[in-house]
Structures are given as structure tokens and as C-alpha cells.
Amino acid sequence: MTDWIDPRRDCSCHICERNRDDDGCRDWRNATAKLVRKHDWSVVGNGGHDGVPAWVYTVGLWHRLGSPEIAMFGLGLTDMQKWLNRLGDRILAGRPLGPDRLVHDVLDGFPLAVRPVHPAWYQRMFGSALNFYRRPPLPIVQVVWPDRHGLFPWEDGCGDNCRADQPALWLPPEENGHGLWADLDEVLPWPFPADGVRAQVFTLNRIVEGGAPVRGVIHAADGSWQFVDGGEITAGDIRVAHLHHLLARHPRIREVADLAPGEQAWLNDDETWERDREEPE
């Protein structure tokens, strides 16, 4: 492969194998194939919701040009679609992406870094591309934007939002810590109607760090949430955590995510939730 272009690729997409049995996916295949045939590639958008940043990715660059598909995260959905189309136009004009090479003329005023995506992320992030290509090989790269000072997420001093809004897909999920992107499978669909994934809630160190169960959920009258284990609590026990972190590790709280402010729920001995409106002291 020269740069990140493989002119002798083995493409197994729906267009290249259009005569194969489509297993009932004919309508999806025809819609995607029509876009790729007409425009050379399509850009799939996943709109941000409930505090989950938006992300976009191409489908068709590998089929049409032998280029890896491209993904981008964390900025405005329409803007990212525009920027991926610019990247596609560059590749079509003979300017392929490559390793250790910044792209300077796509994102307005800022460079982009390019990193290969670890295949362990494919299933959770790029379902439309997997459906289109049917089976490997399917290379995907992530274009990464810097903060307003030009620092990338792996550089010291980079802004918190720049780091939080972009997953490090060049690393496997288990090396991404307990961030939102590693938790995505466990927290979607998001069950808390009035609070996003990054809402901060009160809980206990022994729940976050020690594996203690959540046995009490309090939605206070002021709208704040408390997640406790029913044991004695001192000031030193209290911890603030992101709501997505609690849900990913304690999925049963999904069952009481509809608690109104001023309501609470406690797990009985038979593991059923009992609700009431009394605030604890």
C-alpha cells in the first residue's frame, strides 16, 4: 500500500457482490449503493443527543478509491460531514491520507491528525460500514482535531473538551479507561429523560472504587441524584461521578431512571424496587 491507498484491494461490498443473496437487506443495499454510485461515497451522521457527542464516517471510499474509510468525532454534525467530504475530494484528486502526516487544508484554520482505528471499535461505532462491506478487509482511520491552542488529545495541556469529545480509537476499548466512549454500549439507549450522560451525581467511593452495589437511588427535590448502598455514610465517603459511569457499572439503576424530583427508590430483599416520596435525612 502506498500511503493509505490500496488499488488492488479485495472489496466485498454490496456493489461488488451485487449478485449474491442479500439476506433480506435489499432495500438498505440499494439505498446505500445508489449514494455511493452517484457520489463515490456517503457520509453517515450520528447526531449528538443526551450529551453524547456527534460522530460521522464515510462509506464508499474503500470501494471507490482504495482509501480507508474516515471517521470524525465531537464537533457539529453538519460541519463534520462537510469536512469529510473535503477529505474525500482530496483523496479523489490524488492526495491520499498517510501515517504521521498532518492535514492542513480541511478543518478551517487547524490541522488534523490521522490515526488508524483499532478493529475492536468497528461493531459499536461503524455499523453502516460493516453492513455495506459485508466482511473484512475494511480499514478505517480517525481524523483528530486539536484544541484552540493547537494541542492534540495526547499532548500535555490539551483542553478537557477536546479529550472528552473524541475517543482514542487507535487504542482498544480496554485501554480507553472509563470514559464515555468505552461505556457507550452499556448506556445507550439513554434512560434518564432530564439528565445527559455527563451529568454529575453524588455517590460513594466504595460504589465507584470498591464494587459496592447501588441499593438506594434518590432524586432530590432540587434535581440532583444520589446513589448509595444503604450503609453508613460519612463526609469522606461522598464522591461525585458522571451519571454514565454509574449506569455502565450498575445497569439496574436504569429501572428507576424515571424517578421524579423528590422521589426515591430502594432495593428490597427480594431485589425489587420500592418507591416513595420521602426525602432521607
Residue pairs with C-beta under 8 A, 6 or more apart in sequence:
2 96
3 96
3 97
3 98
4 67
4 68
4 96
4 97
4 98
4 99
4 114
4 139
4 141
5 65
5 66
5 67
5 91
5 96
6 66
6 139
7 66
8 66
9 62
9 66
9 137
10 137
11 62
11 63
11 133
12 133
12 134
12 135
12 136
13 36
13 62
13 63
13 132
13 133
13 134
14 22
14 25
14 29
14 32
14 33
14 132
14 134
15 33
15 36
15 37
15 63
16 63
17 134
18 29
18 33
22 29
25 131
28 131
29 132
32 42
32 59
32 128
32 131
32 132
35 42
35 60
36 42
36 59
36 60
36 63
36 64
36 132
39 60
40 60
40 61
40 64
40 65
40 88
40 92
41 58
41 59
41 60
41 61
41 64
41 88
42 58
42 59
42 60
43 56
43 57
43 58
43 59
43 81
43 84
43 85
44 56
44 57
44 58
44 59
44 128
44 129
45 54
45 56
45 77
45 80
45 81
46 54
46 55
46 56
46 77
47 54
47 77
48 54
48 77
49 190
50 190
50 192
50 196
50 197
51 196
51 197
51 198
51 199
51 244
52 180
52 184
52 188
52 190
52 196
52 197
53 73
53 74
53 75
53 165
53 166
54 73
54 74
54 75
54 76
54 77
54 80
55 71
55 72
55 73
55 74
55 80
55 125
56 71
56 72
56 77
56 80
56 81
56 84
57 69
57 70
57 71
57 72
57 84
57 125
57 126
57 128
57 129
57 140
58 69
58 70
58 71
58 84
58 88
58 129
59 69
59 128
59 129
59 132
60 69
60 132
61 67
61 68
61 69
61 70
61 88
61 91
62 68
62 69
62 133
62 138
62 139
63 132
63 133
65 91
65 92
67 91
67 96
67 97
68 97
68 116
68 139
68 140
68 141
69 126
69 129
69 138
69 139
69 140
69 141
70 84
70 87
70 88
70 97
70 140
70 141
70 142
70 143
71 117
71 125
71 126
71 140
71 141
71 142
71 143
71 169
72 80
72 83
72 84
72 142
72 143
72 145
73 80
73 142
73 165
73 166
73 167
74 145
74 162
74 165
74 166
75 145
75 165
83 106
83 107
83 143
84 143
86 106
87 97
87 103
87 106
87 143
90 103
90 105
90 106
91 97
97 103
97 114
97 141
98 114
99 114
99 116
101 114
102 111
102 112
102 113
102 114
103 111
103 112
103 113
103 114
103 143
104 111
104 112
106 112
106 143
107 145
110 145
110 146
110 150
111 146
111 150
112 143
112 144
112 145
113 143
113 144
113 146
113 152
114 141
114 142
114 143
114 144
115 141
115 142
115 144
115 169
115 170
116 139
116 140
116 141
116 142
116 170
117 140
117 141
117 142
117 169
117 170
118 169
118 170
118 171
118 172
118 173
120 172
120 173
121 167
121 169
121 172
121 173
122 129
122 130
122 138
122 140
123 130
124 173
124 184
124 185
125 169
125 184
126 140
129 138
129 140
130 138
142 166
142 167
142 169
142 170
144 152
144 153
144 166
145 162
145 166
146 152
146 158
146 162
147 158
147 159
147 161
147 162
148 159
149 157
149 159
151 157
151 158
151 159
151 162
152 158
152 162
153 162
153 163
153 166
153 168
154 168
164 179
164 180
164 198
167 176
167 179
167 181
167 182
168 175
168 176
169 181
173 181
173 182
174 182
176 182
178 245
178 248
180 187
180 197
180 198
180 242
180 244
183 244
183 245
183 247
183 248
186 247
186 248
186 251
187 197
187 244
187 247
187 248
190 196
190 197
191 247
191 254
191 257
191 258
192 199
192 243
192 257
193 257
193 258
194 223
195 225
195 243
196 243
197 242
197 243
197 244
198 242
198 243
198 244
199 225
199 242
199 243
200 240
200 241
200 242
200 243
201 224
201 225
201 226
201 227
201 240
201 241
201 242
201 243
201 246
202 224
202 225
202 226
202 227
202 238
202 239
202 240
203 214
203 226
203 227
203 228
203 238
203 239
203 240
203 241
203 246
204 212
204 227
204 228
204 229
204 233
204 237
204 238
204 239
205 236
205 237
205 238
205 239
206 212
206 229
206 231
206 237
207 213
207 214
207 227
207 228
207 229
207 239
207 246
207 250
208 239
208 241
208 245
212 229
212 231
213 229
213 250
213 267
214 227
214 228
214 229
214 246
214 250
214 252
214 253
215 228
215 229
215 230
215 266
215 267
216 226
216 227
216 228
216 229
216 230
216 264
216 265
216 266
216 267
217 225
217 226
217 227
217 228
217 253
217 256
217 259
217 264
217 265
217 266
218 225
218 226
218 227
218 228
218 264
218 279
218 280
219 225
219 259
219 260
219 261
219 262
219 263
219 264
220 226
220 261
220 262
220 279
221 261
221 262
221 279
222 261
223 261
225 243
227 246
227 250
227 253
230 266
246 253
247 253
247 254
252 267
255 273
256 265
256 273
256 275
259 265
259 275
262 277
262 279
263 275
263 276
263 277
264 275
264 276
264 277
264 278
264 279
264 280
265 273
265 274
265 275
266 273
266 274
267 273
267 274
268 274
